[in-house]
Amino acid sequence: MGLTDAAMMLPAPVVLLVFGLLVQMNWIQLALLYGLFSGLGGTAVVFRSQALSIKVKPYIEAARVAGGNSWHILRAHFLPNLFPLMFLNLMFTATGAVLTEALLSFFGRTTIRLSWGTMIWFGQVTFRWSSVGQQWHAILPPALAIMLFCGAFYMVGRALDDTLNPRLRRR
């Protein structure tokens, strides 16, 4: 966990941008580096803290006292309380990855040519402040696409959380 904490201290977009200044990255390299610096580290810390919190809950102790084996406790009590957090964290990690990829492609640090960040870069190159009325279509659609995509991922994550979270089922 110490290495994970050290990797999480550095903001992933900045680290990837600095690394991108050294080499051009394709989408596989970008995904692996993003997972290394942001996705996996944050996910590991969140899951570990949630697992430690669930482990000391009274219903886990009651299941042990009632004679439940480890597999039963894991399947019936532990994982149902961990899955909603997994889905929610996946949604936030996915939106962060999309925003980071758009940032890196905006600065031209990826080999990905068909990207919302690249579209925004080409749009701002052709954008002229004197002709704002004629050039809005160059920047607005990719920016709205990023916003809608991230918003949709957030809404799906919240819906999955409301559906799968056992603590919210009582409401």
C-alpha positions in Angstrom: 0.0 0.0 0.0 3.0 2.3 0.5 3.8 2.2 -3.2 0.2 2.8 -4.1 0.1 5.8 -1.8 3.3 7.1 -3.4 1.9 6.7 -6.9 -1.4 8.4 -5.9 0.4 11.5 -4.6 1.2 12.4 -8.2 -1.7 13.7 -10.3 -2.1 11.2 -13.2 -2.8 13.8 -15.9 0.3 15.8 -15.1 2.5 12.7 -14.9 1.1 11.3 -18.1 1.6 14.7 -19.8 5.2 14.9 -18.7 5.8 11.3 -19.8 4.0 12.1 -23.0 6.6 14.8 -23.7 9.2 12.1 -23.8 7.4 9.6 -26.0 4.3 9.5 -28.1 1.8 7.0 -26.6 -0.8 4.8 -28.3 -4.0 3.9 -26.5 -2.7 0.7 -24.9 0.2 2.4 -23.4 -2.0 5.3 -22.3 -4.5 2.9 -20.6 -1.7 1.0 -18.8 0.0 4.1 -17.5 -3.3 5.7 -16.5 -4.2 2.5 -14.6 -0.8 2.4 -13.0 -0.9 6.0 -11.8 -4.6 6.6 -11.1 -7.1 3.8 -11.6 -5.5 0.9 -9.8 -4.0 2.9 -6.9 -7.2 4.7 -6.0 -9.2 1.6 -6.5 -7.0 -0.5 -4.2 -7.1 2.1 -1.4 -10.9 2.5 -1.6 -11.5 -1.3 -1.7 -9.0 -1.9 1.1 -10.7 0.7 3.4 -14.1 -0.6 2.6 -13.0 -4.2 3.1 -11.5 -3.3 6.5 -14.8 -1.5 7.4 -17.0 -4.4 6.4 -14.8 -6.9 8.2 -15.6 -5.5 11.6 -19.4 -5.1 11.1 -21.6 -6.9 13.5 -23.3 -9.1 10.9 -20.0 -10.6 9.8 -19.3 -11.5 13.5 -22.8 -12.9 13.8 -22.3 -15.0 10.7 -19.1 -16.4 12.1 -20.7 -17.2 15.5 -23.6 -18.9 13.7 -21.0 -21.2 12.1 -20.7 -19.7 8.6 -17.6 -20.7 6.8 -15.4 -18.1 5.0 -16.9 -18.8 1.6 -20.4 -18.3 2.8 -19.5 -15.0 4.6 -17.7 -13.8 1.5 -20.5 -14.6 -0.9 -23.5 -13.7 1.3 -22.2 -10.7 3.3 -18.9 -9.3 2.1 -19.2 -9.1 -1.7 -22.8 -7.7 -1.8 -21.5 -4.8 0.3 -18.4 -4.4 -1.8 -19.9 -4.6 -5.3 -21.7 -1.2 -5.3 -18.5 0.5 -4.4 -16.8 -1.4 -7.2 -19.3 -0.2 -9.9 -19.2 3.4 -8.6 -15.4 3.5 -8.5 -15.3 2.0 -12.1 -17.5 4.8 -13.3 -15.4 7.5 -11.8 -12.2 5.9 -13.1 -13.6 5.6 -16.6 -14.6 9.3 -16.6 -11.1 10.3 -15.4 -9.5 8.2 -18.1 -11.6 9.8 -20.8 -10.7 13.3 -19.5 -7.0 12.4 -19.3 -7.0 11.0 -22.8 -8.7 14.1 -24.1 -6.2 16.3 -22.3 -3.2 14.3 -23.7 -4.6 14.2 -27.2 -5.3 18.0 -27.0 -1.7 18.6 -26.4 -0.7 16.1 -29.1 1.0 13.6 -26.9 -0.8 10.5 -28.1 -0.8 8.7 -31.4 -4.6 8.6 -31.3 -5.8 10.7 -34.2 -9.6 10.3 -33.8 -10.1 11.8 -30.3 -12.3 14.4 -28.8 -9.2 16.2 -27.5 -7.7 16.2 -31.0 -10.9 17.6 -32.4 -10.9 20.4 -29.8 -7.3 21.2 -30.7 -8.1 21.4 -34.4 -11.1 23.5 -33.5 -9.1 26.0 -31.5 -6.5 26.2 -34.2 -9.2 27.2 -36.7 -11.1 29.4 -34.2 -10.9 33.1 -34.7 -12.0 35.4 -32.0 -13.1 38.0 -34.6 -15.5 35.5 -36.1 -17.0 33.8 -33.0 -20.4 33.5 -34.7 -19.0 31.4 -37.6 -16.5 29.1 -35.8 -18.4 27.8 -32.7 -19.0 24.5 -34.4 -15.3 23.6 -34.3 -15.1 23.4 -30.5 -18.5 22.9 -29.1 -19.5 19.4 -30.4 -16.4 17.6 -29.0 -16.6 19.5 -25.7 -20.3 18.6 -25.4 -19.5 15.0 -26.3 -17.0 14.8 -23.5 -19.4 16.4 -21.0 -22.3 14.1 -22.0 -20.2 11.0 -22.0 -18.8 11.7 -18.5 -22.2 12.7 -17.2 -23.7 9.5 -18.6 -21.1 7.4 -16.9 -21.8 9.2 -13.7 -25.6 8.6 -14.0 -25.1 4.9 -14.8 -22.8 4.6 -11.8 -25.3 6.3 -9.5 -28.2 4.1 -10.9 -26.1 0.9 -10.3 -25.3 2.1 -6.8 -29.0 2.7 -6.0 -29.9 -0.7 -7.5 -27.1 -2.8 -6.0 -26.3 -1.2 -2.7 -27.9 -3.3 0.1 -27.9 -0.3 2.5 -30.0 1.7 0.0 -32.5 -1.1 -0.6 -34.3 -0.4 2.7 -35.4 3.1 1.4 
